């Protein structure tokens, strides 16, 4: 069965998100660990975590995805911003130990004229400080569209991070279909070639989750503007072919399309009709 869900609000807690996901026929979901445009977080409700774990297991829920705030920049030129990223990611990982079966996804960040190598070093240093061999949560580097000085616009840039992290077994990749298309990977006309490239550079075993989005922009635009499934420049057929590939089977597919909850329900039903 297709593992698919969408981004949900964490305002009412984990159990509430779990019930909302099941109500729209989703068996996974994504949520922000804290304010996506800031850094404030709610107090951890351990009883809510326990209730969610029980409910999610009873309903055969699959791996879910926690998303770090967009404002986090672990490779900033400002040391205070990097220290804040360290504090937030460390705190998030401690909190997520209360949830069974969760990935932690983050944007690698923007080097802001320092250069990719300097930015990569900062990201590697942070990950080497916060990752432990005993943590249960796998941290995911997200593929990026390449806006400005974003790191992660190529598979090689992500590989350069993974290779230098001590506990690289605690790292994986979240592939965003809009981002890689906008970044120049032609998943419309050469999906097989793109996936072979990912495997040869990073290794398909590192692919742990997918952000399934269409794109408002054209191939290689480096814009990062998500569109409804089948309504953008990627199109429905290439996305169906993508989720039908064997290496995508059982991965959590997270919709981040510009939608409300009823729209997500419709998109989930649409994709399940092609790939039940």
Secondary structure, DSSP 8 states (H G I E B T S, - for coil): ---EEEE---TT-HHHHHHHHHHTT-SEEEEESS-TTS-------HHHHHHHHHHHHHTT---EEEE--TT--TT-SSHHHHHHHHHHHHHHHHHHTTSSSEEEEE---B-TTS-HHHHHHHHHHHHHHH--TT---EEEEE-----TTBS-SSHHHHHHHHTT-TTGGGEEEEEEHHHHHHTT--TTT-HHHHHHHHHHHT-GGGEEEEEE-EESS-TT-----EE-TTSSSS-HHHHHHHHTSGGGTTSEEEE-SS--HHHHHHHHHHHHHH--
